[in-house]
């Protein structure tokens, strides 16, 4: 059941945290509604279990619609046997979940329908693999389609924030300073170790959470990847993604990974591409500018959910609470990358998430950049008491870029916002969701031991 909930009342997700049921609006809903009113096809991309099906079903609240999922074997058989009839169903929009499972013939049939009729709002499609990056889906729908990325919950969605960090950091960076955060180091660590998949947020048992992540990986690897790729050594993929989790924040040297897994470099590169296709990993490309030629151009690669990364590294909140735990820094950076990835999809103006590293050992964890060249730099520190030197590379970048540099944030696990000179701020991590209070978002998670 659903109810009106504020601005995006038509779109809500059943969300239960340790027995408390609530309905959370998804911030992608406004984009979906707006695009569907103007374009013939809207495609919702995102990882399996991110809430796509619930969001798709809510499209019917516009009025009449036809919903089907190709996870249903009978529907998949019909779509493959007679795709032309399948896509001419009424009423519109025709909503098709897991579209990639039917391949080229269904895509070509949809293309034919929308080329005959230019009316907006004919199809809403979704996939758990990056649509049209799959080799078998070779026919482009360019000019007919818009994409909406739907990731698992952003913290902004869970605490009722508008998700505007990637806009406001450029236009009003001081708005996140001047008040104390209610979040504690323990709150943050529990948030990071929990992750953001809706189904995991419903679970009470640590044993059940571990089993869910194991089953999730098995499904994505054995089913979703195998549907679009021939994988000779599927048993190496869990080990590969575990290495990505363990090396978060650093560069992946493919030759070293290949040697450790007993694979050749080309196979490792291919398998990483498969993991990106199904949204299990993502990369922050290198950012560069003309003021130095000694930039390191390799991307940084992360698991897209910090809870999944913690599972792969076999750590939990209780162990991470110990001072100086070696896994905390990488997991915190993984969490921030995932949040920025989600928040960038909500931004009113296009923004990219990149990183900076050069051969003089200057490094900035994340750089947000708009198309006009303006930049926001972000450093992530797994400390409640950051030091002035933590911002030295942000200051260097500010001095190099001048007015293009809008703000630099050192995000930390403390409570206090502190300015540190011209456009540099030391801010609690909760700045990413405008310091909205924890409430029920961070329940006491059980230890695995």
C-alpha positions in Angstrom: 0.0 0.0 0.0 1.1 3.6 -0.6 0.2 7.0 0.5 0.9 10.6 -0.5 4.3 11.5 0.9 5.3 15.1 0.2 6.5 16.3 -3.2 6.9 12.8 -4.7 3.9 11.2 -3.1 3.2 8.9 -6.0 6.5 7.0 -5.6 7.2 5.2 -2.4 9.0 2.1 -1.3 8.0 -0.2 1.5 10.9 0.1 3.9 11.2 -1.7 7.2 14.0 -1.1 9.7 14.1 -3.5 12.6 10.3 -3.9 12.7 9.4 -0.3 11.9 7.5 0.1 8.6 7.6 3.4 6.7 7.2 4.6 3.2 10.2 6.3 1.6 9.9 8.5 -1.5 12.6 7.8 -4.1 14.4 10.9 -5.3 14.6 9.5 -8.9 10.8 9.6 -9.1 10.6 13.2 -10.1 12.9 12.7 -13.0 11.0 9.6 -14.2 7.7 11.5 -14.1 9.1 14.5 -16.0 10.8 12.4 -18.6 7.8 10.2 -19.2 5.7 13.2 -19.9 8.1 14.3 -22.7 9.8 11.2 -24.2 8.8 8.0 -25.9 10.9 5.7 -23.8 12.4 6.0 -20.4 14.9 3.3 -19.2 15.6 2.8 -15.5 19.0 1.3 -14.9 20.4 0.0 -11.7 21.6 -3.0 -9.8 19.3 -5.9 -9.0 17.4 -5.4 -5.7 17.8 -1.6 -5.8 14.0 -1.0 -5.9 13.4 -0.7 -9.6 10.4 -3.0 -9.7 8.6 -1.1 -6.9 9.3 2.2 -8.7 8.1 0.7 -12.0 4.9 -0.6 -10.5 4.2 2.9 -9.1 4.2 4.2 -12.6 0.7 2.8 -12.9 -0.4 5.4 -10.4 -0.3 7.9 -13.3 -3.5 6.1 -14.5 -3.8 3.1 -16.8 -0.6 1.1 -17.6 0.6 -2.4 -18.5 3.2 -3.9 -16.2 5.2 -7.1 -16.9 8.5 -8.5 -15.7 10.7 -10.8 -17.8 11.8 -12.5 -14.6 8.5 -14.4 -15.1 9.3 -17.4 -17.4 6.0 -17.3 -19.1 6.2 -13.6 -19.9 9.8 -14.1 -21.1 8.7 -16.9 -23.4 6.0 -14.7 -25.0 8.4 -11.8 -25.4 10.9 -14.0 -27.2 8.4 -15.9 -29.3 6.3 -12.9 -30.5 8.0 -9.6 -29.6 5.9 -7.5 -32.0 2.7 -8.5 -30.4 4.2 -8.3 -26.9 5.2 -4.7 -27.2 1.8 -3.6 -28.7 0.0 -4.2 -25.5 -2.4 -1.7 -24.1 -2.8 0.5 -22.1 0.4 2.5 -22.3 2.8 3.1 -20.9 4.0 -0.5 -21.3 6.3 -1.2 -18.4 8.8 -4.0 -18.9 11.1 -5.1 -16.1 14.4 -6.8 -16.7 14.3 -5.9 -20.4 17.8 -7.2 -21.2 16.6 -10.8 -20.8 14.8 -10.9 -24.1 17.7 -9.5 -26.2 17.7 -7.8 -29.6 14.3 -8.9 -31.0 12.3 -7.2 -28.3 14.4 -4.0 -28.6 13.9 -3.9 -32.3 10.1 -4.4 -31.9 10.0 -1.4 -29.4 12.0 0.7 -31.8 9.5 -0.1 -34.6 6.5 0.9 -32.4 8.0 4.3 -31.3 9.1 5.1 -34.8 5.5 4.7 -36.0 4.2 6.9 -33.2 6.0 9.8 -31.6 3.7 10.1 -28.6 5.5 10.4 -25.3 5.2 8.0 -22.5 4.9 4.8 -24.5 7.4 2.6 -22.7 9.2 2.4 -19.3 11.9 -0.2 -19.4 14.3 -1.4 -16.7 17.4 -3.6 -16.5 19.8 -4.9 -14.0 22.6 -4.6 -16.5 23.7 -1.5 -18.2 21.3 -1.2 -21.1 22.7 -1.2 -24.6 26.3 -1.9 -23.2 25.5 -5.6 -23.5 27.0 -6.9 -26.8 23.8 -8.7 -27.8 21.7 -5.5 -27.5 23.4 -3.9 -30.4 20.6 -1.8 -31.9 20.8 1.7 -30.5 17.7 3.6 -29.4 19.5 6.9 -29.6 17.2 9.9 -29.9 14.2 8.0 -28.6 15.1 7.3 -25.0 16.3 8.8 -21.7 18.0 7.0 -18.8 17.3 7.2 -15.1 19.8 5.5 -12.8 18.3 4.0 -9.7 20.8 2.8 -7.0 19.9 1.4 -3.6 18.8 4.0 -1.0 20.9 7.1 -0.6 21.1 8.2 3.0 19.3 11.4 1.9 16.3 9.3 1.0 16.3 7.5 4.3 16.5 10.7 6.4 14.1 12.8 4.3 16.6 15.1 2.7 16.2 16.5 -0.8 19.5 15.1 -1.9 20.9 18.4 -3.1 24.5 18.2 -2.1 25.9 18.0 -5.6 24.1 21.3 -6.5 24.5 23.2 -3.2 28.2 22.5 -2.8 28.7 24.6 -5.9 26.3 27.4 -5.2 26.2 27.7 -1.4 29.1 25.7 0.1 28.9 27.4 3.4 25.4 26.2 4.0 26.7 22.9 5.5 28.7 24.7 8.1 27.8 26.5 11.3 25.9 23.8 13.2 27.0 20.6 15.0 26.1 17.2 13.6 24.1 14.7 15.6 25.9 11.8 14.1 28.6 9.9 16.0 31.5 7.9 14.9 29.6 4.7 15.8 26.6 5.9 13.8 28.7 6.3 10.7 30.4 3.0 11.1 27.1 1.1 11.5 25.8 3.0 8.4 28.8 2.0 6.3 28.8 -1.6 7.4 25.1 -1.9 6.8 25.1 -0.7 3.2 21.9 0.5 1.4 20.1 -2.4 -0.3 16.4 -2.2 0.6 16.2 -5.9 1.4 19.2 -5.8 3.8 17.6 -3.0 5.7 14.7 -5.3 6.6 16.9 -8.0 8.2 17.7 -8.4 11.9 20.0 -11.4 11.9 23.7 -11.1 11.0 23.5 -14.7 9.7 20.6 -13.7 7.4 22.5 -10.6 6.2 25.5 -12.8 5.3 23.3 -15.3 3.6 21.5 -12.6 1.6 24.8 -11.1 0.3 26.1 -14.6 -0.7 22.8 -15.4 -2.5 22.9 -12.0 -4.2 26.4 -12.4 -5.6 25.6 -16.0 -6.7 22.5 -14.7 -8.6 24.2 -11.8 -10.3 27.2 -13.8 -11.3 25.6 -17.1 -12.3 22.5 -15.7 -13.9 22.8 -12.0 -14.9 26.4 -12.0 -16.2 26.0 -15.4 -17.9 23.0 -14.1 -19.8 25.1 -11.7 -21.8 28.6 -13.1 -21.6 30.5 -16.4 -21.9 32.5 -16.8 -18.6 35.0 -19.6 -18.5 36.1 -19.1 -15.0 33.1 -17.8 -13.1 34.6 -19.0 -9.8 37.2 -16.2 -10.1 34.7 -13.4 -10.2 33.9 -13.4 -6.4 37.6 -13.3 -5.7 38.0 -10.4 -8.2 35.3 -8.3 -6.6 36.7 -9.0 -3.2 40.1 -7.6 -4.3 38.3 -4.5 -5.6 36.7 -4.1 -2.1 40.0 -4.6 -0.3 41.9 -2.1 -2.5 39.3 0.7 -2.4 41.0 4.1 -2.8 44.0 2.7 -4.5 44.8 1.9 -8.1 44.1 -1.6 -9.3 47.2 -2.9 -11.0 45.7 -5.5 -13.3 48.9 -7.5 -13.7 49.1 -8.0 -9.9 45.5 -9.0 -9.7 45.8 -11.4 -12.7 48.8 -13.1 -11.1 46.9 -13.5 -7.8 43.9 -15.0 -9.5 45.7 -17.1 -12.0 44.2 -15.3 -14.9 45.7 -13.2 -17.8 45.4 -9.4 -17.8 42.9 -9.4 -20.6 40.5 -11.7 -18.7 40.7 -9.6 -15.6 39.9 -6.5 -17.6 36.9 -8.2 -19.3 35.6 -9.5 -16.0 35.8 -6.1 -14.4 33.8 -4.7 -17.3 31.2 -7.4 -16.7 31.0 -6.3 -13.0 30.5 -2.7 -14.1 27.8 -3.8 -16.5 25.8 -5.3 -13.7 26.5 -2.4 -11.3 28.5 -4.3 -8.8 31.6 -2.1 -9.3 32.0 1.5 -10.6 35.0 3.7 -11.3 36.0 7.3 -10.5 37.9 8.4 -13.6 41.1 10.5 -13.2 40.6 14.2 -13.3 43.3 16.3 -15.0 44.0 19.9 -16.0 46.5 21.7 -18.1 48.5 23.0 -15.1 50.4 19.7 -14.8 51.5 16.9 -17.2 52.4 14.5 -14.4 48.9 13.3 -13.6 48.2 9.7 -13.0 45.4 8.7 -15.4 44.3 5.4 -14.0 40.8 5.4 -12.5 39.9 4.3 -9.0 37.5 1.4 -8.8 35.0 0.7 -6.0 32.3 -1.8 -5.0 29.1 0.2 -5.3 27.7 -0.7 -1.9 29.7 -0.5 1.3 27.7 -3.2 3.0 28.6 -5.6 0.2 32.2 -4.5 0.4 32.2 -5.2 4.2 30.7 -8.6 3.5 33.4 -9.4 0.9 36.1 -8.3 3.4 34.4 -10.3 6.3 34.2 -7.3 8.6 31.3 -5.9 10.6 30.4 -2.8 12.6 31.6 -4.3 15.9 35.1 -5.0 14.5 35.3 -1.7 12.6 34.6 0.3 15.8 38.1 -0.7 17.1 40.4 2.3 16.8 42.7 2.1 13.8 41.0 -0.8 12.1 42.9 -1.2 8.7 39.7 -1.7 6.7 37.8 1.4 7.9 39.5 3.9 5.6 38.8 2.0 2.4 35.2 1.2 3.4 34.5 4.8 4.3 35.8 5.9 1.0 33.7 3.2 -0.7 30.6 4.5 1.1 31.3 8.2 0.1 31.9 7.2 -3.5 28.6 5.4 -3.6 26.7 8.3 -2.0 28.3 10.8 -4.4 27.3 8.5 -7.3 23.7 8.5 -6.1 23.6 12.2 -5.3 25.1 13.1 -8.8 22.0 11.5 -10.4 19.7 13.8 -8.4 21.7 17.0 -9.4 19.8 19.6 -11.4 23.0 20.3 -13.3 25.3 17.6 -14.7 28.2 16.7 -12.5 30.9 14.1 -12.8 32.6 12.3 -9.9 36.4 11.9 -10.4 39.6 11.7 -8.4 43.0 13.3 -8.6 46.5 11.9 -8.2 49.8 13.0 -9.6 53.4 11.9 -9.5 54.3 14.5 -6.8 52.0 12.4 -4.5 49.3 15.0 -4.4 46.0 13.2 -4.1 42.4 14.3 -3.7 39.8 11.6 -3.0 37.0 13.0 -5.1 36.5 15.9 -7.5 33.1 17.0 -8.6 33.1 18.9 -11.8 30.4 20.7 -13.8 30.4 21.2 -17.5 31.4 24.8 -17.0 34.7 23.7 -15.5 33.8 24.6 -11.9 35.1 22.1 -9.3 34.4 20.9 -5.7 37.1 18.9 -4.1 36.4 16.3 -1.3 38.8 14.5 1.0 37.5 11.7 3.2 39.1 11.1 6.6 38.2 8.2 9.0 38.9 10.3 12.0 36.8 12.4 14.4 39.6 14.9 14.8 40.9 15.9 11.3 44.1 18.0 11.1 44.8 21.1 9.1 47.3 19.2 6.9 44.4 17.0 5.7 43.3 19.9 3.5 46.7 20.8 2.0 46.0 19.3 -1.4 42.6 21.1 -1.5 44.4 24.3 -0.8 46.9 23.6 -3.6 44.0 22.9 -6.0 42.2 26.1 -5.0 45.3 28.1 -5.6 45.8 26.5 -9.0 42.2 26.9 -10.2 41.3 30.3 -8.8 37.6 31.1 -9.3 36.9 27.7 -10.9 37.4 26.2 -7.4 34.1 26.5 -5.7 34.8 24.6 -2.4 36.9 22.0 -0.8 35.5 19.7 2.0 37.4 17.5 4.4 34.6 15.0 5.4 35.3 13.4 8.8 33.6 11.4 11.5 33.4 14.1 14.1 30.6 16.5 15.0 31.9 19.9 14.3 31.9 22.1 11.1 34.9 24.3 10.9 36.0 26.7 8.1 39.7 26.5 7.2 40.3 29.6 5.2 39.1 30.6 1.7 36.5 28.1 0.5 37.9 25.2 2.5 35.7 23.5 5.1 36.1 20.7 7.6 32.6 19.1 7.7 31.1 16.0 9.3 30.2 13.3 6.9 26.6 14.0 7.4 27.0 17.1 5.2 26.2 14.7 2.4 22.6 14.6 3.7 22.5 18.1 5.1 23.1 16.9 8.7 19.6 15.4 9.0 19.5 13.4 12.2 20.1 9.6 12.4 16.7 8.7 13.9 16.1 5.0 13.0 18.5 4.9 10.1 21.4 3.3 12.2 20.0 0.5 14.4 22.4 -1.5 16.5 23.5 -4.2 14.1 24.3 -7.6 15.6 27.9 -8.8 15.5 28.7 -11.7 13.3 30.5 -13.5 16.2 
